[in-house]
Amino acid sequence: MKVLILGKRGQLGSTFGNVLREQSKYKCLFLSREECDIGNLTRVLEVFKEFRPDVVINCAAYNLVDRAEEFPWEAMRVNFGGVCNLVYACRTYNSFLVHYSTDYVFDGEKEGLYTEEDDTNPLNNYGKSKLYGENFIRDNLENYLIFRTSWVYGEGKQNFLYKLMQWAEKQEYLRIACDEFSVPTSTRTIVEVTLKALDTGLKGLYHLVNSGYASRYEWAKAFFKIKGIKKFIYPASQADFDLPAKRPRFSAMSNSRICKKLNIEIADWREELVEWLGC
């Protein structure tokens, strides 16, 4: 199977690289944004014509949530325009598309975990751009998997855990939101479930997150406890930070649908955090 992975330098793309390079059944091509900007249709078609992928795993995304409030076209160029380009190329070359979306397509007003059947209502430009990408895939492609993820962490600097370590080195105590909830999810979990879904021929839209949910405050406390770092963490309100982009207060998603379809259990976020840290 020929697999094209886009966004190889991001934390999710890096994890796919670590896993797929060890599996002989896949012939993989890993490309960075510099090598293939998905917002550039000409370049996308060149890559597809040369490699002829059976499967395209799109790890490329614009995820600067706050910057997208001031420069929404930057997010739209990648998260919507880039997805449109991939859909066109996949239709042209009969490739299967795997795409990752976000819990930020929801407004956080639901009482309980979000399911795939719940209505979407993004609060910020980043969430809107990701939803537009989702909808374009669903309206224009038959062979696809869309996975909504949340609070993704893995190797690299673009995640909350890396930021926590940076803050801990510079600050005497930390202020972390205790009223913002979702599901911390490892790139390892995402890659494992994605590959199983591909092996079984699954199609459609699914929520792919670790089990359970947490506030950012709870996540930070758990992380420092596992790491053995003693740091005072003050439970603050989301509103205290006055960030440009409004975020849903509770956007935790249920993974029950994907678990039933694949007959699997996905680890609780705390258990996965311990495993990921190697403790």
Order of alpha helices (4+ residues) and beta strands (2+ residues): beta-alpha-beta-alpha-beta-alpha-alpha-alpha-beta-alpha-beta-beta-alpha-beta-beta-beta-alpha-beta-beta-alpha-beta-alpha-alpha
